[in-house]
């Protein structure tokens, strides 16, 4: 579904991604593990179209998309849940969710809203209040729900467990597994490497803008380099 080949990206003159190559197959959860500043978020931003590509290519369903504008990528089936939630704080929960469907041309938004509210009952109870008044966990649910309203084929998740209590982390990851079971393809960036690798079909480790280790989630969980660097073992 997604194929990235020799991708480079820069902030000004500083190159932060150096020849990244990876792929995500339909129906998989692929996890990207790395320390702060390794280039994980930059890679997701490049896939979404909000970070320029200096060289290399991004193919989505066999089409080269690295020059497409961000809203075209959303319309074709790529949606991102950004790091830090980034909900529209002054707007209601309901309006935030409806904005996720902005690129759609069908009229079936109502049934999708009902599905999101069924998935996240806490949002249903607060649908008319300002998103900025939600707890961190509720805002993460809202950010995921907003992305799902675009009916994506590929969901990009950037640090969904950041700042959440363990119980909420478990709930968010249960939701991710549910979405996979429903057929959604997911590229997950997550610093909680143990949990992220446990649910991953395949995984990549990125260091200073380069892929340094690849394998199945289970294999990386048992890799001594990954255990030492990211699992504290």
C-alpha positions as CSV (number, residue, x, y, z in Angstrom):
1,X,0.0,0.0,0.0
2,X,2.8,2.4,0.9
3,X,6.3,2.2,-0.5
4,X,9.0,4.8,0.4
5,X,12.2,4.6,-1.5
6,X,15.5,6.4,-0.6
7,X,13.6,9.4,0.9
8,X,15.5,12.5,2.0
9,X,14.0,15.5,3.7
10,X,15.5,18.8,5.1
11,X,14.7,21.6,7.4
12,X,16.5,24.4,5.6
13,X,20.0,23.2,4.9
14,X,19.9,20.5,7.5
15,X,19.0,17.1,6.2
16,X,17.1,15.0,8.8
17,X,16.0,12.0,6.7
18,X,18.8,10.3,4.8
19,X,17.7,7.7,2.3
20,X,14.8,6.2,4.1
21,X,13.2,3.1,2.5
22,X,10.3,1.2,4.0
23,X,7.0,-0.4,3.0
24,X,3.6,-0.9,4.6
25,X,1.4,-3.7,3.2
26,X,-2.4,-3.6,3.2
27,X,-3.9,-4.7,6.5
28,X,-0.7,-4.4,8.5
29,X,0.3,-2.5,11.6
30,X,3.9,-1.3,11.0
31,X,5.7,0.3,13.9
32,X,8.5,2.9,13.7
33,X,10.6,3.0,16.8
34,X,13.3,5.5,17.6
35,X,14.5,8.1,20.1
36,X,13.5,11.7,20.2
37,X,14.9,13.6,17.2
38,X,15.5,10.4,15.1
39,X,13.2,11.6,12.3
40,X,10.0,9.6,13.1
41,X,7.6,12.6,13.0
42,X,9.4,14.1,10.0
43,X,8.8,10.9,8.1
44,X,5.1,10.9,8.9
45,X,4.8,14.6,7.9
46,X,6.5,13.8,4.6
47,X,4.0,11.0,4.0
48,X,1.2,13.4,4.8
49,X,2.6,16.1,2.6
50,X,3.2,18.8,5.1
51,X,7.0,18.3,5.1
52,X,8.8,18.7,1.7
53,X,10.7,15.8,0.2
54,X,14.2,16.6,-1.1
55,X,14.7,13.4,-3.0
56,X,13.4,9.9,-3.3
57,X,9.8,8.9,-3.7
58,X,6.6,8.0,-1.9
59,X,4.2,5.6,-3.6
60,X,0.7,5.0,-2.3
61,X,-1.3,2.3,-4.0
62,X,1.2,2.3,-6.8
63,X,0.9,6.1,-7.4
64,X,3.8,8.5,-6.8
65,X,2.4,11.0,-4.4
66,X,5.4,13.0,-3.1
67,X,4.4,16.1,-5.0
68,X,0.7,15.9,-4.1
69,X,-0.8,18.5,-1.8
70,X,-1.8,17.3,1.7
71,X,-5.6,17.5,1.1
72,X,-5.2,15.4,-2.0
73,X,-3.5,12.7,0.0
74,X,-6.3,12.8,2.6
75,X,-8.9,12.5,-0.2
76,X,-7.1,9.5,-1.6
77,X,-7.0,7.7,1.7
78,X,-4.1,8.9,4.0
79,X,-5.0,10.4,7.4
80,X,-2.7,11.4,10.2
81,X,-3.3,11.6,13.9
82,X,-0.6,14.2,14.9
83,X,1.6,14.2,17.9
84,X,0.1,16.2,20.7
85,X,-3.5,15.6,19.4
86,X,-3.9,19.1,17.9
87,X,-7.6,19.3,18.2
88,X,-9.4,22.5,17.5
89,X,-9.8,23.6,21.1
90,X,-12.6,26.3,20.8
91,X,-14.8,24.1,18.6
92,X,-17.1,21.4,19.9
93,X,-16.3,17.7,19.8
94,X,-18.9,17.2,17.1
95,X,-17.5,20.0,14.9
96,X,-14.0,18.6,15.3
97,X,-15.2,15.2,14.0
98,X,-17.1,16.7,11.1
99,X,-14.0,18.6,10.0
100,X,-12.4,15.3,9.6
101,X,-14.8,14.5,6.8
102,X,-14.2,17.8,5.1
103,X,-12.6,16.2,2.0
104,X,-15.4,13.7,1.5
105,X,-18.0,14.1,-1.2
106,X,-20.6,11.6,0.1
107,X,-23.5,12.4,2.4
108,X,-23.0,9.5,4.8
109,X,-21.2,11.5,7.5
110,X,-24.0,11.0,10.1
111,X,-23.6,7.2,10.2
112,X,-19.8,7.5,10.6
113,X,-20.3,10.0,13.4
114,X,-22.5,7.4,15.1
115,X,-19.8,4.8,14.7
116,X,-17.2,7.1,16.3
117,X,-19.4,7.8,19.2
118,X,-20.1,4.1,19.7
119,X,-16.3,3.4,19.6
120,X,-15.6,6.3,22.1
121,X,-18.7,6.7,24.4
122,X,-16.8,9.4,26.4
123,X,-17.0,11.6,23.2
124,X,-20.7,10.9,22.8
125,X,-21.3,12.3,26.3
126,X,-19.4,15.4,25.5
127,X,-20.2,16.0,21.8
128,X,-21.4,19.6,22.3
129,X,-18.7,20.8,24.6
130,X,-15.4,22.5,23.5
131,X,-12.7,20.1,22.6
132,X,-10.2,22.1,24.7
133,X,-11.9,21.1,27.9
134,X,-11.4,17.4,27.3
135,X,-8.8,15.4,29.2
136,X,-5.7,14.3,27.4
137,X,-7.1,10.8,26.8
138,X,-10.4,12.1,25.5
139,X,-8.5,14.5,23.1
140,X,-6.5,11.5,21.8
141,X,-9.8,9.7,21.2
142,X,-11.1,12.8,19.4
143,X,-7.9,13.1,17.2
144,X,-8.3,9.4,16.2
145,X,-12.0,9.8,15.6
146,X,-11.4,12.9,13.5
147,X,-8.9,11.1,11.3
148,X,-11.3,8.1,10.9
149,X,-14.0,10.5,9.7
150,X,-12.0,10.9,6.5
151,X,-12.4,7.1,5.9
152,X,-8.7,6.5,5.4
153,X,-7.1,3.4,3.9
154,X,-3.9,4.2,5.7
155,X,-3.8,5.7,9.2
156,X,-0.7,7.4,10.4
157,X,-0.5,7.5,14.2
158,X,2.2,9.8,15.9
159,X,2.8,9.0,19.6
160,X,-0.8,8.2,20.5
161,X,0.1,7.2,24.1
162,X,2.1,10.4,24.9
163,X,1.2,11.8,28.3
164,X,-1.5,9.2,29.0
165,X,-2.1,7.2,32.1
166,X,-1.4,3.4,31.8
167,X,-5.2,2.5,31.7
168,X,-5.8,5.0,28.9
169,X,-2.7,3.7,27.0
170,X,-4.2,0.2,27.1
171,X,-7.5,1.6,25.8
172,X,-5.9,3.4,22.9
173,X,-3.9,0.4,21.9
174,X,-7.0,-1.8,22.1
175,X,-8.6,0.6,19.7
176,X,-5.6,0.4,17.4
177,X,-5.9,-3.4,17.3
178,X,-9.7,-3.1,16.7
179,X,-9.1,-0.9,13.7
180,X,-6.6,-3.4,12.3
181,X,-9.2,-6.1,12.8
182,X,-11.6,-4.0,10.7
183,X,-9.1,-4.0,7.9
184,X,-7.4,-0.6,8.4
185,X,-3.7,-0.3,7.6
186,X,-1.7,1.5,10.2
187,X,1.8,3.1,10.4
188,X,2.5,3.7,14.1
189,X,5.2,5.9,15.6
190,X,5.4,5.3,19.3
191,X,8.0,5.7,22.1
192,X,6.4,3.0,24.2
193,X,8.3,0.5,22.2
194,X,7.3,-2.6,24.2
195,X,3.6,-2.2,23.6
196,X,4.0,-0.9,20.0
197,X,6.2,-3.8,19.0
198,X,3.8,-6.3,20.7
199,X,1.0,-5.4,18.3
200,X,3.1,-4.8,15.2
201,X,3.2,-7.2,12.2
202,X,6.5,-5.6,11.2
203,X,8.8,-2.8,12.6
204,X,11.6,-0.5,11.7
205,X,14.1,1.2,14.0
206,X,15.2,4.6,12.9
207,X,18.3,6.4,14.2
208,X,19.5,9.9,13.2
209,X,17.3,9.8,10.0
210,X,18.3,6.3,8.9
211,X,16.7,2.9,9.1
212,X,19.1,0.7,11.1
213,X,17.0,-2.5,12.0
214,X,14.0,-4.1,10.4
215,X,12.0,-7.2,11.2
216,X,8.8,-8.6,12.6
217,X,7.4,-7.0,15.8
218,X,8.2,-10.2,17.7
219,X,11.7,-10.4,16.3
220,X,12.5,-6.8,17.4
221,X,11.1,-7.4,20.8
222,X,13.7,-10.1,21.2
223,X,16.5,-8.3,19.5
224,X,19.3,-7.5,22.0
225,X,20.0,-4.1,20.4
226,X,16.4,-3.0,20.6
227,X,16.0,-4.4,24.1
228,X,19.0,-2.5,25.3
229,X,18.3,0.8,23.5
230,X,14.5,1.0,23.8
231,X,13.1,-1.5,26.3
232,X,15.5,-0.9,29.1
233,X,16.5,-4.5,29.3
